C-alpha cells in the first residue's frame, strides 16, 4: 500500500498519537477465577487469553457460517479493543453531533422508531428509504445483539450504536443483504470506521463465485475504499433527526456516492444468461 493511500488513514485514525494511551487501561490484571463485577448490564469481563480465543473462534466459525450473527457480533467486540473502539469513540467526541449522540444514547429498534410512521413519510426521505429497504430485504431492526465483551460502558454504547445503524448504511447505499452486498458494505465500513471485524469480513470474498468476485474487486471495492475515506464519519449521523431529510441531500452532505445497483446488475445478468440459454436450446433442436 503506497503512502498516498496510507496518509488519509493515518490522519483519520491518529494511530501514532493515540495507540499508547488506548492500551493503557486494558490490562488491569485478573484471571478467570478472580473475574471483576460487570461494568454494565450484560457485560462479561474477559481476560486477554479469553479475548484472543473468542476472536479466533468466532472468526473461523462465522467465516464457515456467515448466518451466525451472534459470532460476527462477538468477533466485532473481541477485535475492537484495545484501540479501535476508543478511536471511534474519540471520533464521536470530536463532533458536536457525535457528542450529542453519546449524551442522549438513543437506541434504534421497532419500539423507539415506529415503522408505520416511517412508511408514511414522503418518497426519497431517509426514513422512507430505510423502512423500504427493511421491507424489501425482510429485515427487522430488532435483531441486533447486545454488546457484552467491551469493558468501557461508553465504548460499549459506541459499538451498540454502530451495530444498530448498520441497516441505515444499507439503505443509504442501496446494497442488499446478500453476501456480495454485505462484503461491499463491510469494505466501506472498514475504510470509514476502521473496526477490524469489518475488514476481516472481506475474507468472505472467497465464498463468492468468480463472476461476483471480479465484480467486487473491480467495481465495489474501489467504490468502498474511495467513499469510506472521503465521506464523513457515518457514526456521527444522528439518524433519528434525519428521517425527513432528502436522502440525496444527506449523501451529498456527508460526501457519499451511491454505488451501482447490485440487485439490478444481478437481475440483468440472470435475464441475459436465461435468454442465451433459450437461444442455444432452440438452435440444438
Buried (B, 14 or more C-beta within 10 A) or exposed (E): EEEEEEEEBEEBBBBEEBBEEBEEEBEEEEEEEEEEEEEBEEBEBBBEEBBEEBBEBBBEBBBEEBEBEEBBBBBBBBBBBBBBBBBBBBBBEEBEBBEBBBEEEBBBEEEEBEBEEBEEBEEEBBBBBBBBBBEEBEBEBEEBBEBBBBBBBBBBBBBBBBBBBBBBBBBBBBBBBBBBBBBBBBBBBBBBBBBBBBBBBBEBBEBBEEEBBEBBEEBBBEBBBEBBBBBBBBBBBEBBEBBEBBBEEBBEBBEBEBBEEBBEEBEEEEEEEEEEEEEEEEEEE
